[in-house]
Amino acid sequence: MQSNLKNSGVKVLKWIFTALIFWPAFHSISSGNDFDIFIRAAYALHDSGELYTKPFVNGLYYYYSPFFAMLLQPFVFLREWHFPKESMLPGISYALVAVKIIWSTLTVIMIVRIIKIVSNEFAIEPSRKRNIFWIILMLLCYRWFWMNLWYGQLTIFLLWVILESFLGKLQKGWHSGLLMGLGINVKVIPLFFMGKYGLDLNYKAIINVLIWLMLFIFIPFIFYDFDYISKQTLSWLNTINPLQQKHVITVGEGGFVDVGALVVKYFTSYKIPTEPTVCITELSHNSIFIITQIMRLLLIVVVAFLYLKIKKSKGIHHANFLSIAVFCASIPLIFPHQRDYSFALLIPSVVYMVYTFMHNRYSMHPIMSGLTFVALIMLGSMIFFEFFSLDFRYWMLGVRLQGLGGLLYFICFSVFVFGYTKKVKLEGINQL
């Protein structure tokens, strides 16, 4: 029986990884995604053009750093060559195909490394239980991997940066802030983990990350005209400024899942093509601003509260991993302009809850367990929404089903962490 289960588990993982590598990765090469914007920003940088003042594709702007555009320069020299119009990649430039192939390959490598970090952190025996653990995780998390490969996204990169920085080989030494600095430079989201360093009073780590961040910001100054790159860098910093109106109040943006998008959707009657209007009551922009900022502040307070409880509770298994999971689970809700592929950052929290379930360390109340299950369904973790009709998917995006699911999931996970730390504390007192 054990042997059959083991073989079954291996086969399931093998087929999932086969699909993971070939299906979404190939699709990202032949379809439009964010790298269509990134490569054109690289063209603009090569030609000393504007990176941030005009849209590149379908009205979409480039929001990433000049350094990231600089990393794509080796592909720029392929832009003059295009695939034949009658081929499988009609008229697409060699540059775009090459960069998408490289990024898909790197994403798969990062996924493998993430799995390795989790495997090192949670050494589960016997093999029967280990196979069940991994099968459950792959069933729950595969769609988030798939989406990031399918759409050529950076969330897997950010998750790898976070896990590698805190649990991998770059935790100590002069290079400990390298990946975190790179991640913040490419996409500002890992900056949220400076709060973790701050709560730890780890000022050395903060300085290390900032030094690396400044280095990545200033590297383009070596290769480009000083006045030009100064202007582009300042434009970039202004573009990602969280206090800008477009980041504070998101009006009329479809498909976003953060709390700002939820507030806008349910408290304005702004009409978006293909989306239903679900306005509960019409509020002013000023009211939306206040509600959104209060919700973001509450989420940050909850994260800090839970993290301090984890730190103070002795006897918590894999406490560092759990604390990382708490920070990651809040990011898709706190940061503006987050889409459903950002929920890949929920993977550490899913891993931890499955681990406690497998080891009978803590069980939530059946109602909370049921709500967690509902949240995972709403997130698409357990259902491929892409199998449904286009009308249903438009409705799902229109009512912000996944955003509501993300909020419900964060509430359930917060209750889980609170209950687990309380249980560990009580067990410690009883042992005394």
N, C-alpha and C positions, 0 to 999 in steps of 0.2 A: 504493500500500500504506500509506504513511504517513498519507495523507488519510483512508483508510477507518478506520484504527486510531484516528485522532484523533476522527473523528465517532462511532465506537463508544464511546470513552471518555466523550465528552460526554453521549451518550445514557444510558449506565449511571449516571453521576453525577446526571443529571436525574431519572431514575426513582427512584433511591435517595432523593434529597432530597424528592421528592414523597411517597413513603411515609413518610419520616422526619417530615415536617411534619404530614400529615393523619391517618395511621392511628393511631400511638400517642398523638399529642396529643389527638385526639378521644376516644379510649378513656379517657384519664386524667380527662376531664371527667365522664364518665358512670359511672365506677367508683370504688370506695373506694381511697384511698391516704392518705399521711401528712398531706395537707392537710385531711382530715376531722378530724384531731387538731389541726392548727395553727389552724384557724378557730375551733374550740371553745375553744382556749386564748386566742384573741383575744377571744371572748365573755367568758370568765372575767376577763380583764384589764379589759375595759370595765366589768364589774359588780363590780370589786374582789374577785373570788373567788380561790380557791387555784389556782395554776398547776401545782404539782408534787407535791401530796400525794394526788391521786386520779386514777384513769384516766379518759380521756375517751371512748374508743371501743374496744370489744372488749377491755377490760383493758389497753389501751395508754396509756402516760403521755406527757406532753410533756417533752422534754429540752432544748429550745432556750431562748434568752435572752428576758427580758422585752422587750428592744428588738425582737426579731423579731416577737413577738406585737403589739407596738405598731405595727409597719409594716403589719400587717393590719387595723388599726382602720378604714380607709375602707370596708372590706367589711362591717363589723359591722352597719351600718345597713340592710343588705339582708336581714338574717336573718329578718325577719317574713314575707317573701314567699316562696312556694314554687311550683314548677312543678306543673301539674295531674297528678293520679295517672295519667291515661290518656295522658300525653305520653311522649316519648322519655327524659325525665329525671323519672320519677315521684316527686313529693313532695320533690325535692331543693331546698334553699334557693337563692335567687338569689345569696346571699353566697358559698356554696361553689362554685357554677358560675362566678361572676365571678372569684374568686381563682384557680381552676384554669385558666381561659382565659388570664388574665394571666401566670401562671407558665409555662404551656406556651409562650406567645409569647416570654417572656423567655428560656426555655431554648433555643429555636430560635435566637434572636439571639445567645446566648452560644456556641452551637455554631458558628454562622457566624463569630463573632469568633475562636474557637479555631482554626478552619480558616485564617483569615486570618493569624494569628500564625505558624502552621506554614508557610504559604505564603511569608511574608516571611523566615522563618528558612532555609528550604530552597528556594532558587531553582534549579529543575531545568530544564536544557535538554539536548536539544531537546524540542519539544512531544510527540513520540512517547514519549520516556522519562518526561516529566512526567505524561502521561495514564496510563501504566502504573503509575506511583508512586501516583497518587491512587486509581486503581481498586483496587489491592491494599489500600491503607489503608482505603477505605470497606468493602470486603468483610470485612476483619479487625475493624474497629472499630464497624461499624454497629450490631451488636446492643447494645453498651454505651450508645450514644446512644439507641437504641430503648427499652431498659429504663428509662432515667432519665425519658424522656418518658412511657412507658406507666404507670409507677408514681408519677409526680409527685415525683421525688427531687431531692436537692440536690447530688449528686456533680458534675454538670456545672458547677454554680455554683462549687464548690470548685476544680475544675480550671481554670476560667476565671480565678478569683481568683489562683491560683498562677502561671499563665502570663502573665497581664497584669501582675502585680507584678514579675516577673523579666525579661520579654521585651517587654512592651507599652509603653504610653505613660506609665506611672506609675512608671518606674524611679528617677527622680531628683526632687529638690525636696522641699518641705515636705509634699506630698501623697503621697509615695512609699509610705508605710505605710498609706494609707487602706483600700485593698481588703483587705490582709492583716489589718488590725485588724477590719474588718467580717466577714471570713470566720471568724476565730477567735471573734468574738462570736456569730455565728449557729451555727457548729458547730466545735468546738474543734480539729478535725483540722489546719488550716493551722499551728497552733502548732508542729508538728513541724519546720517550716522555720525556726524560730528557731535550731535546731541548725545549719542551713546558715550563717546569719548569724554564729553563734558560731564555727564553724570558720574563717570568713573574717575573724574578729576585727572584724566590722563592727558595732561597738557603737552607732554613730549610727543604723543601720537598726533595731536592736533597740529603742532608745529611741523612735524614730519610730513603730514599730508599737505599742508599749505605750501611747504617748500617745493614738493613735487608738482603741485598744481601750478604754482607760479612758473616753474621750469617749463611745463608743457605750454603755458600761455605764451612764454617768451621765445620758444624755439622758432616759430615762424618769422620772428624779427631777424633771424640770422640769414634767411633765404630770400626774403622779399624786401622791397623798398620800405624804409622805415615809416615814412608818412602814410603810405598806402595801408600797410598792415596795422598801423596805429588806428587809423580811421575804422578799419574793419573790426578790429578787436573791441573798440569802444561801441560800435554798432551792435556787436554780438552781446556785450555785457548789458547794453540798454534793452536789447530784445528779450533777454531772459530775466530781466528785473522783475521779481515777483510782485512788485507794487504797481506795475503797469495796469492800466484799465482792462486790457484784453486778458490779463491773467486773473484779475480780481473778480470780474463779472463776465461770465461766458454766456453770451446770448446768441441763440440761433445756431448752436453747434450740435450737430447730430451725432449720436453714437458714443458720446463720452460717458464715463462711468464715475467720475469724481463727485464729491459732494456739491461742488459748485454747479456742475451740470444738472444734478438732481434738483437743487433748489430752483434753478432757472426753469427746468421742465415743468415743475409742479406749481410754480408761482408766477408764471407769465403765460400769456396767450400767444406768444410769438409763434408764427406758423412756419414750419419747415416742410418743404416738399417731401412727399412719401411718408411723413410721420403724423400720427394722430396728435391732437392737442389734448392734454390731460391737466389743464390748469385747474387747481383747486380754488384758488382765489388770486386775483391780480394784485401784485405788490410792486412798489416803486423800485427803481434800481438801487436806491439808497438802502431800502429794507433788505433787498437781496444781498447786497454787500455785507450788511451787518450779520444776517443769518448765516451766510457762507463762512464768514471769518469766525463766528462763534463756533460753528460746527468743526472747523479745522482746528481751532484752539482746543476744543473739547477732546478731539482725537489725540492731539499732542499730549494733553494732560493725562489721558488714559494710558497712552504708551509709556510716559514717564512713571506713572503710578505702578503699572504692572512690572516695569523693568526694575524699579526699586524693590518691589516685593520679591522678585526673583533673586535679586542680589542679597537680600536679607534672610531669605529662606535657605537654611543649610540642609543639605541632603537631597536637593533637586538633581535628578539625573540629567546630564547634558545641559546644564544651566546656560552656558554660553550660546548654545544652539537655540535654545528656547528664547533667549533675549533677542537674538537676531531675527527669529521668526516674528516676534511682536512688532519690531520696527518695520520689517518687510510687509506685514499684513496691512499696515495702515497707509503705506505709500500710494497705492492706486486711488485711495479716497482723498488724501490730503493734497497731493499735487494736482494742479489744473491740467486739462487737456489729456487725461489718461483714457486709453481705450482698453477693450477687453483683453488684448494680449498682455497688458500690464499685470494681469492677475497671475502671471507666472511667478510673481513675487510672493504669492501665497503658498508656494510649494514647501518652504521650510515649515510652515505651520501645519500643513497637511501631513508632512513627514512625522512631526512630533506627535500629533494626535493619533496617528496610526500606530506609532511606536508604543505609546502608553496603552493603547487598546490591545496590542499584541502581547504585552507583558502584564496586563491586568494591574497596572500601577494606579490608574484612576479612571473612573467612569462618570460621565456627566449624568444629570437627571435625564430620564427618557425624553422629556419634552424638549430639552436643549439639544439632545442628540438628534431628535427628529428635525428640529429647526436647522441644525447644521447640515443635515442631509438635504433638506429643502433648498438651503442656500447654495450648496454645491450643484444642485440641478439648475437653479437660476443662473449660476455662473457659467453653465455649459460644461462644467468639469465632467459630468456623468452622461452628457448628451451632446452629440455633434449637431449643433444648430444648423450647420451647413446642409444637413440632410433634409431640412424642412423647406417648405416653399418660400419663394422670395417675399411674398406678402406677409407670411408669418415673421420672417426675419426683420422686415421693415417695422412691423408692429412691435416686436421685441426691442429693437433699438429705439423705437419711438416712445415707448413707455419707460425706457431706461431699466429694463428688467435686470440686466447684469449689474448695473450700478446699485440697484436695490439689493440684489443678491450679495454684492460685495460688502455693503453696509451690514446686512444681516449676518454674514459670515464673520465679520470683524467683531460684532457684538457677541456671537456665540463663542468665538475663540477667546475673547477677553474673559467671558464667564468661565471658560475652561481653565485658563491660566490662573484666575483668581481662586477657583475652587481647588485646583491642584496644589498651589502654594500653601493654601490654608490646610489642606490635608497633610502635606509634608511637615508643616509646622506643628500640627497636633500630634503627629506620630513622633516627632522629636521630643515634645513635652512628655508624652507617655513613656518614652524610653528613659527619661530622667527619673 
